[in-house]
Amino acid sequence: MPHLVRLALSLLLLPVLLAAAPPAAPRLEDSIPDTFDGVERVVAIGDVHGDVEALKEALRLAGLLDEAGHWSGGKAHLVQTGDVPDRGDHTRAAFELLMRLEGEARAAGGQVHALLGNHEVMNMRGDLRYVTPGELASFADQSPTPAESSTEKARTGHRAAYGLQGRYGQWLRRHPAVVRINGTLFVHGGLSPVVPAKSLAEVNRWVRQDLFPGNPPGGGVDAQGPLWFRGYALGADEPAESGLDTVLKRFGAKRMVMGHTTDRNGKIRVRFGGKAVFIDTGLSTHYGRHPSALELRGDTLTGLYPEGRVLLVKPEADKPKP
């Protein structure tokens, strides 16, 4: 009889024990969703660089964040194309906002896609060239061991936070570098024709292999990898468009939306008849504070700015015939 009581108690306590257990560490072999169809409204926001208030402003421009700071986008999908950290002091607050919005959006039938950028990978790999002193200091409470000085504690905390077991390191390693939504590819830098992959799953694995020990160099550090490539933003028209067409055909897409290359005018830029869209408008204070968001509804692309909406691309059927 006592063993039946113990069994009953164990069954009652099982949900509590499972809830208390820490999540398993991410693995390179983990399956990460990369393709989504049938999404009525997609919003994309570019590089944040440690400016959580600018990120909030962009989210409110798109109607995704209410005045209380909660998800108000319903079933919309938000894509943040990477480079949340560096060059600003409030990286952690920006990460925390996106982490919370992931759950709130999912509960409402929407989704948040926080993509990897080159600065996320740099931080996870210990490259602190662009980390501001205030940003680094904000990680001091993440240090797992006593430190001799505040500087040492900040560095130790930063390393722990971005590590395999760290709060932000675990979260980031569960995210892709590229997704396709309704036939549009979203990526930080750009998918070059030389990317050694035939599927988005292969691209994402190639990037993520740089975030786990024991692997050869991959797409997270490769100069032609999807976090660094600027060929469509800066390349000459003919070769750039030809390469883009090759990549779009390979991955079954009709356009590519990219961050990474900041527009000096603070506006979303379109090339090649709308096949390439660049959304890094210098959102953060470091780049002049130019909040913006890109809205996609079918094949209609609209730029959202504090001063209003600007139609960027409209469907062929809506264009006047010559």
C-alpha positions in Angstrom: 0.0 0.0 0.0 2.7 2.5 0.9 4.3 2.1 -2.6 0.9 3.0 -4.2 0.8 6.2 -2.1 4.4 7.0 -3.2 3.5 6.3 -6.8 0.4 8.6 -6.6 2.5 11.4 -5.0 5.2 11.0 -7.7 2.6 11.3 -10.5 1.2 14.4 -8.8 4.6 16.0 -8.5 5.8 15.1 -12.0 4.4 18.3 -13.7 6.1 20.4 -11.0 9.4 18.6 -11.4 9.3 18.9 -15.2 8.4 22.6 -15.0 11.4 23.2 -12.6 13.9 21.3 -14.8 16.1 23.6 -16.8 15.7 23.4 -20.6 18.1 21.1 -22.4 21.0 23.0 -24.0 20.7 23.7 -27.7 22.4 21.4 -30.1 23.7 21.9 -33.7 21.4 19.0 -34.7 18.2 20.7 -33.5 15.6 21.2 -36.1 14.8 24.9 -36.6 11.7 25.9 -38.6 12.6 28.0 -41.6 9.5 28.2 -43.9 6.1 29.7 -43.3 3.3 30.2 -45.7 -0.2 31.8 -45.6 0.8 34.7 -43.5 -1.4 37.7 -44.1 0.9 40.4 -42.7 4.6 40.4 -42.2 6.6 43.2 -40.6 10.4 43.3 -40.8 12.7 45.5 -38.7 16.4 45.9 -39.2 19.5 46.4 -37.0 18.8 47.5 -33.4 22.3 47.9 -32.0 21.5 48.2 -28.4 18.7 50.8 -28.7 15.6 49.2 -27.1 13.6 52.5 -27.2 14.2 52.8 -31.0 13.1 49.2 -31.4 9.9 49.9 -29.4 9.2 53.0 -31.6 9.5 50.8 -34.8 7.3 48.2 -33.3 4.6 50.8 -32.5 4.9 52.3 -36.0 3.9 48.8 -37.2 1.1 48.4 -34.7 2.8 45.4 -33.1 3.3 47.0 -29.6 0.7 48.7 -27.5 1.4 51.5 -25.0 1.9 49.1 -22.2 4.6 47.4 -24.1 2.8 44.2 -25.1 2.2 42.4 -28.4 -0.7 44.0 -30.3 0.0 42.5 -33.7 -2.5 39.6 -33.6 -1.6 37.0 -36.2 1.1 39.1 -37.9 4.7 37.8 -38.1 7.6 40.0 -37.0 11.0 39.4 -38.5 13.9 41.1 -36.8 16.9 40.6 -39.1 19.7 40.5 -36.5 22.3 42.8 -35.0 20.5 43.5 -31.8 23.7 43.8 -29.8 26.7 46.3 -29.9 27.1 50.0 -30.3 24.4 50.7 -27.6 24.0 50.2 -23.9 20.6 48.5 -23.9 21.1 45.2 -25.7 19.8 43.1 -22.8 16.6 45.1 -22.7 16.1 44.6 -26.4 16.8 40.8 -26.1 14.3 40.6 -23.2 11.6 42.4 -25.2 12.0 40.1 -28.2 12.0 37.0 -25.9 8.8 38.1 -24.2 7.1 39.1 -27.5 7.9 35.6 -28.9 5.5 34.1 -26.3 2.9 36.9 -26.5 2.8 36.7 -30.3 2.5 32.9 -30.3 -0.4 33.1 -27.9 -2.2 35.5 -30.3 -1.6 33.3 -33.3 1.4 35.4 -34.6 5.1 34.8 -34.5 8.4 36.6 -33.9 11.4 35.5 -35.9 14.6 36.9 -34.3 17.3 36.1 -36.9 21.0 35.8 -36.3 23.2 38.7 -37.4 27.0 39.0 -37.5 27.0 40.9 -34.2 25.1 38.1 -32.4 27.7 35.6 -33.6 30.6 37.9 -32.7 29.3 38.2 -29.1 28.8 34.5 -28.8 32.3 33.9 -30.0 33.8 36.4 -27.6 34.5 39.2 -30.2 33.8 42.3 -28.1 35.2 45.0 -30.5 31.9 46.8 -30.7 30.5 46.3 -27.2 30.1 49.6 -25.4 31.3 50.0 -21.8 27.7 50.4 -20.5 26.6 47.4 -22.5 29.4 45.2 -21.1 28.7 46.4 -17.6 25.0 45.4 -17.9 26.1 41.7 -17.9 27.9 41.8 -14.6 25.1 40.2 -12.7 25.3 37.1 -15.0 28.8 36.3 -13.7 28.7 32.8 -12.1 31.9 33.3 -10.0 33.3 36.1 -7.8 35.4 38.5 -9.7 38.3 40.7 -8.6 37.1 43.8 -10.3 33.9 45.2 -11.8 35.5 45.0 -15.3 36.4 41.4 -14.8 32.9 40.6 -13.5 31.3 42.3 -16.5 33.5 40.3 -18.9 32.8 37.1 -17.1 29.1 37.8 -17.0 29.0 38.6 -20.7 30.8 35.4 -21.5 28.4 33.4 -19.4 25.3 35.1 -20.7 26.3 34.3 -24.3 27.5 30.8 -23.6 25.9 27.5 -24.4 24.2 27.5 -21.0 23.7 31.3 -20.8 20.3 33.0 -20.9 21.0 34.7 -24.3 23.4 32.2 -25.7 20.8 29.4 -25.4 18.1 31.6 -26.9 20.1 32.7 -29.8 21.4 29.3 -30.7 17.8 28.1 -31.2 17.3 30.7 -33.9 18.0 30.6 -37.7 20.0 32.9 -39.9 17.4 32.9 -42.7 13.7 32.2 -43.0 11.3 32.2 -46.0 7.8 33.6 -45.4 5.3 33.7 -48.3 8.1 33.4 -50.8 10.2 36.1 -49.3 13.7 35.4 -47.9 14.7 37.3 -44.8 18.4 37.3 -43.8 20.8 39.7 -42.2 23.4 40.3 -44.9 22.4 38.3 -47.9 22.5 34.9 -49.5 25.4 34.8 -51.9 25.4 32.5 -54.9 28.5 30.8 -53.4 26.6 29.6 -50.3 27.4 25.9 -50.1 23.8 24.8 -49.5 20.7 23.8 -51.5 18.1 24.2 -48.7 17.5 26.7 -45.9 18.1 24.0 -43.4 21.6 23.5 -44.8 22.2 27.3 -44.7 21.2 27.6 -41.1 23.2 24.6 -40.1 26.3 26.1 -41.9 25.9 29.3 -39.9 25.1 27.7 -36.6 28.1 25.3 -36.7 30.2 28.3 -35.6 28.3 28.5 -32.4 29.1 25.0 -31.1 32.5 23.7 -30.3 34.4 21.2 -32.3 33.2 22.2 -35.8 35.2 23.6 -38.8 34.6 27.3 -39.6 31.2 27.8 -41.1 28.8 30.5 -42.4 28.7 32.5 -39.3 32.3 33.8 -39.8 32.6 33.4 -43.6 33.0 36.7 -45.4 30.6 35.4 -48.1 28.2 34.0 -45.5 24.7 35.2 -45.1 25.5 37.4 -42.1 28.3 39.4 -43.8 27.6 39.4 -47.6 26.8 42.9 -49.0 26.9 42.0 -52.7 23.2 42.9 -53.4 23.4 46.1 -51.4 26.7 47.5 -52.9 27.4 45.4 -56.0 27.1 46.7 -59.6 23.6 46.2 -61.1 24.1 43.4 -63.7 26.2 40.9 -61.8 24.4 41.6 -58.5 20.9 41.0 -60.1 22.1 37.9 -61.9 23.5 36.4 -58.7 20.3 37.3 -56.8 18.1 35.6 -59.5 20.2 32.5 -59.2 19.8 32.4 -55.4 16.0 33.2 -55.5 15.5 30.3 -57.9 17.6 27.9 -55.8 15.6 28.6 -52.6 12.1 29.0 -54.2 11.7 32.7 -53.4 10.7 35.9 -55.3 12.6 38.5 -53.2 15.1 38.9 -50.4 14.8 41.3 -47.5 18.1 42.2 -45.8 19.6 44.4 -43.0 23.3 44.9 -42.3 24.1 47.7 -44.8 22.9 51.0 -43.3 21.2 53.5 -45.7 22.6 56.9 -45.2 19.3 58.6 -45.9 17.5 56.6 -43.2 15.1 55.0 -45.6 14.2 51.5 -46.8 15.9 50.9 -50.2 14.6 48.7 -53.0 16.7 47.3 -55.9 16.1 45.2 -59.0 12.4 45.8 -59.3 11.6 44.9 -55.7 13.6 41.6 -55.7 16.0 43.1 -53.1 14.9 45.2 -50.2 17.3 46.7 -47.6 15.8 47.6 -44.2 18.8 48.8 -42.1 17.8 52.5 -41.9 20.0 53.4 -39.0 17.4 52.6 -36.3 19.7 53.1 -33.4 20.9 56.3 -31.8 24.4 55.4 -32.8 23.4 55.8 -36.5 21.2 58.8 -36.1 17.9 57.3 -34.8 15.8 56.6 -38.0 13.0 54.3 -36.9 11.3 52.3 -39.6 9.6 49.1 -40.4 8.8 47.2 -43.6 5.3 45.8 -44.0 4.5 43.0 -46.5 0.9 42.2 -47.5 1.1 39.8 -50.4 3.2 41.5 -53.0 2.6 45.0 -51.7 5.6 46.3 -49.7 5.2 49.5 -47.6 7.7 51.5 -45.7 6.5 52.7 -42.3 8.1 55.8 -40.8 7.2 58.3 -38.1 6.1 60.7 -40.8 3.8 58.2 -42.5 3.5 55.3 -44.9 5.4 55.0 -48.3 4.4 52.5 -50.9 7.6 50.7 -52.1 6.4 47.9 -54.3 2.9 47.0 -55.5 1.7 43.9 -57.4 2.2 43.8 -61.1 -1.6 43.7 -61.6 -1.9 47.1 -59.9 0.7 48.8 -62.0 -0.5 51.0 -65.0 0.0 49.3 -68.3 2.3 51.1 -70.8 
